Amino acid sequence: MQLGDLKLLGLDHSILNPAGYIRDLMTFAHVETGLPWWATIMLVTIFLRAAIFPLVVRVQKNNVRMQAIQPQSKALMDGLKEANTAGDKAKAQAYGHELTKLWRDNDCNPWKSMVLPLVQMPLFMSFFFAIRKMAYLPVPQLKEGGIGWVTDLTMPDPFYILPITSMALTLAVLEVGADGTGGAAKTRQMMHFTNVFRVAAVFAIPFVGKMPAALLFYWTFSNFITLCQAFFLKQQPVRRLLGIPQPTPAPPPPKGTIIEKDPTMMDTWRAARDYFTSTHKDALDRAKRHQAGSRGGFRDVIREAAPAPPTTATAAVSDAAINVTPKAGRKTSSPIIDAVAEERAKRVAAARERRNRNAQ
């Protein structure tokens, strides 16, 4: 295989295509090292994960510092929420200033913890699309670039070993928090999400099993590196060498405090059912209010468009208008009739405007 073969096969890419650059990097590594494609995928995966390792260390440091000030942060955020609910802008601004000062004094910020997922996800997706396009074309060398029971990397794993391994390792990454969320306190919503993902990982195996082996080989090896990296960063000598502070032990709960257990699968099922039921009910209530408002506006239009009971003046004008026989070429309207018609038009326009407001 030569460096320009991908372009000859139609796998050229634009400047803003990260998947194309990853394909070029893998081709370069394959040609220059002479490694088979399964080893090339491993080599490029290690290289890219090593490139973002400093970012992983920075996120670990930020998570530990955030965990140390969690009680103060929670108190300030609760106060900020209450002030916003009460509509007290001055008090909310004071709480926000204190919260920002607390983060700045401790050199941490919750947004810094989101940097790693925001970098890892595009990298994973670019690698995924790069390999998938090469396997579906296919690149001829991938058909003989496998290892062991999978020699053809463009075909699915016939024994389902790679699909099961990839999903098991993905679930293990989530369980131990090796994806960068290990230092953050888990909320009940996050625990429910973990339960949902446990079930989804099992049901996803038949669908993942249809993917080319090259994709699953990358997926499995990438998760394996993530777990090894998490184990590596938990060692005290490594943490001291990298300057990662020691996590502050959580204080024991007050006496008599009821410790809430982790939600079970049934708890997650009930929470999901209640959420969708309440959401559906709220949607129905909004639809009924909207429908009632629309009907009320329509009735207002009919009521306002209906002629008002004639007063003595308007009755006289109407009688005069009926008894007058206009001559050819002359206008039958009078200033009084025009004023009555204009007033009626104003009432109809006002009723239409109210109907439009109710519909919105």
N, C-alpha and C positions, 0 to 999 in steps of 0.2 A: 504494500500500500504506500502511496506517495502523498505528499502534503496537499496537492491540488485535486485529489480524487473526489473529495466531497463536492467540490464545485462542479466537476464533470458529471457527477451523479444527480445534480440539481439541488444540492443542499447549500446553495449560496444564501447569504443573509445580509440584512441591512445593518447600518451603523447602530441602530437602537434595538438590536435583538440579542439579549444576553444568552439565550439558548444557543445561538449560533457561535458565540465566542467560546462557550463550554465545549461544543463539538470540535472547534478548531484546537482547543487545548488538549482534548483527549486524543485527537488525531496526531498532534505534535508529539505527545508523550508515547503513543503507540509506535510511531515511526522511528523516533530517536532512541528509544530504549529497546525496541524489539520484543516487548512483553506481549503476551496474548491479551485479548480484549478483557477478560475477566480481571486480570492483574492490572490492566490499564485503568479500569474503572476504580479499582481500589486505590491506586496511586493518586489519581486526580482527586478522589474524595478526601484522602488524607491531606493533600496539599491545600485544598480549599478550607477544610476544617482547621488546619493549622493557621491559615491566614486570618480567621476570625477568632482565634483563641484569645488574643489580648482583649477583645470586646467581651468575651465570656468572663474573663477575670474581673473586668470593670463592673459588669452587672452583678457578679457575686459580691463584690465589695459594697455596692450600693444596696443590695438586698439585706446584707447584715446590718448596715447602718439604719436602714428603714425599720428593721425589726427591733432595734434597740430603742427607738423613739416611738414605737407603736402606741403605747398608752397615751402619751401627750398628743400625738397626731389624731387619735380617735376622739379624744375630748374636744379638741379644737374643731374637728370636722363635724361632730355632733352639734356644737354650738353654731357653726356656720349654717348647717341645715335648718336648725330651729329659727335662726334669724331670717333666712330666706323665706321660710314658710310664713313667718309673721310679717314679712314685708318691710323689715327694719334694715334699710340699705346701709346706714351708718354702722350698725352693729355687725352686719355681714362683712363689710369692708374691713373692720377692725380684726375680726376673726381670720379673714383671708390673709391680712398682713402678718399676723402672728404665726400662722401656719407656714407661710413662705419664709419667714425669718427662722423658724425652727428647722426647716429643710436646709436653708443656706448655712446656718451655724453648724449643722452636722454633716455637711457636704454630701447630701443625698437628695433624691427626688424620685417620686413614683414613676414619672415619665421615663426615667433612665432605664427602668426595668423592662420597658416595652421595646427598647432598641433592639435587643437580641432577637425576639420573635420577628420583628419587622425586617431584620436582615436575613435570618435563617429561612423564613418562608419563601421570599423571592428566589433565594439561592436553591432551595429544594425544588421549587417549581421549574426553574430554568434547567436544572439538571434532569428533571423528570421529562420535560418536553424535548430536550436535546437527545436523550437516549431513545425515547419513544419514536421520534421521527427517523432515527437511524435504523431502528429495528423494524419499523413498518415499511421502509423503502424497498427492500432492506439493503444495508451495506453488506457486500458479499463476505467480508472477513468475519462478520459477527456470526455467520452460520457455522463457523468452525472455531470460534473463540471462547467456547465454554470450558467447563471443568467437571470432572466426576460424572454424575448422572445427567447433567445438563451440558451437552456439547454444543447445541444450537441455541445461541442466545436470543434469536428472533422468535422462538417458539415458547409456549407456556411450559412450566415445569410439569411433567407428566405425573409425578408422585406427590405434588402439592406440598413438598417440603419447604420450598422458598416462600409460598404464600402464608403458611402457618407460622414459619419463623419470623417473617417480616411483621406480621400483625402482633405476634407475641412480644417482640422486642419494642414495637411502637407503644403497646400498652405498658410495658415495663418502664419505658422512658417517662410516661405520664405519671405512673404510680410513684416513682422515686423523685419526681420533680427535676429530672435531668435536663429538661428543656429550658431551664432558666428560671422556673417559678418555684424552685425548691426553697428559697429563702423567704418567700412570701407566705403570710398566714392564709390558710385555706378557709374560705367562707363556706357556708352551707350550699350556696349555689354552685361553687366549684366542685363540691363533693357530689352533688346531683349530676353535674356534667361528667364526672369520672364514671359514675354508674352507667350513664347513657353510653359513654364510649366503650365500656366493657362489653355491653351487649352488641353495640355496633361493630366492634372488632371481630366478634364471632360471625355475625351475619355477612360481613364484608369478605370473608375468605373465598366463597365461590366466585365473587366478582373479581377479586384480586387475582385469583388463580388463572384467569383468562389473559392476564397481561404477559408480555414477553419476559423471558427469564432475565434479560439484561436489566430491565427496570427493577425487578424484585431483588436481583443481586445487589444493585446499588442501594435500594431501600433497606435491605437487611444489614449490609455492612455499615451504612451511615448510622443506623440506630445502635449498632454494636459499638461504634466509636463514641457515640454520645454517652452510653452507659459507662464505658471505660474512662471517659473524661470526667464524669461525675464522681466515680470512685476515686480517681486520681486527685481531684480537688478537695476531697474530704479528708485526706491525710494531713495530719498536723504539720509535719516538716515541710510539705509542699505549700501549705497555707502561709506558714511563716516566711518561706522563701519569696512568695508572690505578694506578701503584704496584705493578705485577706484577714480581717479581724476575726476574732473568735466570737461566735454568736452568743448573745446574752441569754442565759437560761431564763425560761419563763417563770415568773413567781408562782408559788402555789395558790390555788384558788381559795378565797375566804371560806371559813368554816360554815358548813351548811349549804354551800353553793351546789346546785344540781348541775352536774356535768352532762351536757347534751351528747348523746351518742351519735356516731356517724350514721347518716341515712342508709337504710337498706334499699334493696331493689324495689320493694313494695312501697317504701316511703317516696322514692323518686317517681314511681308510677302514679301515686296519689297526687303528688305535687304537680306533675305534668297534666293530669286530668283536671285538677282544680284550676290550673292556669288557663287551659284552653276553654274550659267551661265559662269562667269569668270573662275571658276575652270575647267569646261569642255572645254572652249576655250583654256586655257593654256595646258591642256592635249593633245588636238588635235594638237596644234602647236609643242609641243615636239615630238609627234609621227611623224609629217611630216618632222621635221628636222632630226630625227633619220633615217627615210626611205630614205630621200634624201642623207644623208651621207653614208648609206649602198650601195645605187646604185652607188654613185660616186666612192666608194672604189672598187666595182666590175668592173667598167669600167677601173679603173686604173690597176687592175690585168690583164684584157684582153689586155690593151694597152701595158703593160710592158711585158706580155708573148708573144706578137706577135714578130716575127723576125724583127730585125732592117734591114734597107736597106743595102745591102752588099757593103762594100768598095772594093777597088781594091785588098787589101790583102786578105780579107775574101772571095771575089769571086774566087781568084786564088786558095785559099785553098779548097773551095767547089768543083771547077772543078777538082782539083787534087784528092780530096776524091772520086769523082764520077768515074773518069777514072781508079783509082787504083783497081785492082781486088785482094782481099786478098787471101793469101794462107791459107790452112787449119791449124788451131792451132795458127795463128798469130793475133795480135790485129790490127784493122784498124785505131785506133785513133792515132793522133800525138800530140805533145805538143801545137801546135797552135790551133788545133780543141778543145782540152781540155780547153784551156784558153777561147775560145769563149763560150763554153758551160757553163763554170763556171761563166762568166760574165752575161750570160742570166739568170742563176739560182739565182744570187744575185739580179737582177732586179725584178724577180718574188717574191722573199722573201720580198724585200722592199715594193712591192705593197701590199702584203698580210698583212704586219704589219700596213701599213696605213689604210687598210680596217678595221682591228681589232680596231684601235684607234677610227675611226669614229663610229663604232658600239657601242663602250662604251660611 
